[in-house]
Each structure stands twice: as structure tokens, then as C-alpha cells.
Amino acid sequence: MLNQKFSALRLRDGDGAIREEFVDQVAHAIDAGDIAALRLLVDDLHEADLGALVEALEADKRPRLAELFGIDFDFTALTEVDNAVREEILEELPPQTVAKGVREIESDDAVVILEDQPTEERAEILDQIPPPERITIARGLEYPEDSAGRRMQTEFVAVPP
């Protein structure tokens, strides 16, 4: 029954905005610390939809959503939110949570998430990432902002012909 209740809510309204009823359901689940309900509501959301939801939530609920999901929170969604919202969320999360989150995403997305962090906080986060991933992300951060080097992924897959 719970699953039917949540699945009956449509995510977006006719104008493409996140439905207020959906945001209210997510906010209620966050307040209750109800991880099962949160999973029913947001587990299958695309990163852009999750980003829109994060922006629609009240400021105090945004980092709590990431905390409740833990490692399962899709940090790629933070590339879809306004820079000020992203910075606000990252300020509230412990560096180890951010480090775990950026390890699970593509290096170019990790660079976007970390690029506006103060140098000391960025270094603290990078120190908690294993060397291969850390080097890749740090290398991406060395390129000038809005350059191709900053936006590209350096990982590749080679397949024999």
C-alpha cells in the first residue's frame, strides 16, 4: 500500500516543476528519518530530477537527504543544482561523506562538485580518496575553469578491434 501511495504521485507538474506534494512527501520522510520511504520516493529518479528535488527542498533538509542515503546518495545530482545550493550542502556534510560520494561518480562530475570548495576543505576531501582516483580528480582541478581539460573525463576503455 505504501508503495502504491508513493508511486501514485507524479513527480512533475504541467510546467515541468517538481510537484509540491512530492516535495512534501520527501520532506516528511526526511523529518521522520524514514529511509525506506525515501528509497521508494527517490531511488529511481534520474540525477536531473534528484537535483531538482534537492533544490525544491528547504535548505535544512538538503544535507539530511544525503546523510540518510549515505553512500547510496547519487552525488551526480549535485552537478545539476545551483552552485550556491551545492556549496551549502557540501558545507554541512562531513568530508568523509563527500569523499565517498565523489569516488562513486565520473571524474568530471567529481571535479564540478569539488571545484568551488575552499582549498583546505578540498584537500581534506581529496586526502580521503585512494591515490588513483585522487590523482585523476586533482589533475582535473588543475585545468582552468571552463576549459576542455576541466570538463573532460580522463578515464577511458580500450576495446580490441
N, C-alpha and C positions, 0 to 999 in steps of 0.2 A: 504494500500500500504506500509506504514511504517513497519507494522508487517511482510509482505512478504519479504521486503528488508532485515530485520534483520534475519528472520528465514532461509533465503537462505544461509547465511554464516554458514559454518560448523565450529565447534569450534576448532577441532584439525587437524593437517596435517597428512600425511602418517607416519611420525616419532613419532607421539604422542604429539608433541609440540603444544601449543596454536597458532593458526594461527595469523600471524601478522595483517592481515586485520581485524580480530575480535578485537584484542587489540586496533587497531587504531579507530575502531568504538566506543569502550568503552571509550577510552581516549577523543575522540571528545565529547561524551555525558557528560563526567565529566567536561571538559572545558566549555561547554555550560550550565552546571547546569541542564541538561535535565533529570530529574528524570524519566519521562515516557519512554524515550528511554532506559535508564539504566535498568528499570524494564523489558522491552521487551528483552533486551540482556542477563541479568544475573539472573533474578528471578528464573528460573528453573534449574540453574546449581547445580550440586552436590557440596558438600563442597570441595572435592578434586579439581574439576575443577575451582571453585571460588578461591581457594588457588593458583592454577597455574596461573590463570589470574592476581591475585594480584601481584604475583612475576614478571609477564611479564610487568606490568605497570611501568612507570617511577616513581621514588621514591616520587615525589611531588604529584602524582595522587592517590597513595595508601590510605592515610588517608582521602583524599577528597571523595573517593568512599564510605568509611564507614560513613562519615559525611552526604553525600547526602541520603544514605539509612536510616540513623538514626537507630531506634530500629529494623527495618526490615533487617539490615545487619546481615548475618549469621556469628557470631563470631567463630563458629566452624571451619570456613575456615582458621582462624589464627593458628589453630593447624597443618595445612597442609603446612605452609610456613616455610622457613628457620628462625632460631631463630633471626638472625640479622634483617631480614625483619620485623618480628613480633615486635621486640623491637622498631624499627624505627617507625612503625605505631602507637604503643601504646604511644610513646613519644609525638606524635602530637595530639592525641585525648584527650579531656578533661576527667578527672577521672569519671565524672558522665556518660559520654557516654560508657566508658569501663564497669562501674558498671552495667548499664542497659543491655549491651551486654552479660556479663558473667552470669547474672541472668537467661537468656533465654536458656542457654545450660546446658549440663550434668556437674556435679560437677568435674569429672575427666578432662574434657576439660577445664573448668574454671581454674583448678589448673595448667594445662600446660600453659595457657595464662599468668597467674599471677606469676608463679614460678621464672621467671628471672627479675621481676620488682624490682627496688630498694625498700628497706624496707619501707621508708616513703611514696612512691607512692602507694605501695601495700596496706598499712594501710589506706591511703586516699580513695582508691577504695573500700576496704572492709567496711569502715565506712558507705558507701552509700548503702550497701546491707542489706536488712532486716535480723534480727538475725538468723532465721532458716537456710537460705542459707549461710549466712556469717560463721556461725559455721561449717557447712559442708565443705566449701571451706578451711577455716583456718585449720581445722583438717587435711585435705588432704595435705596442705602445710607443716605440721609439720613432716611428714614422710620423711626419707632420699630420696634424688634424686635417680631415677631409682629403687626404691623399689616397691614391690607389693602394699603397702599401698598408695603410691603416685599415682599409676596408676589406682586404683580401684574406683568404684563408691560406695558410702555408702548408696544411696537410694535403696530401694527395694520395690517390690509389693508382697503382700501375697494374695493368692487366695485360698479359702477353697476347699478341695478336692471335 
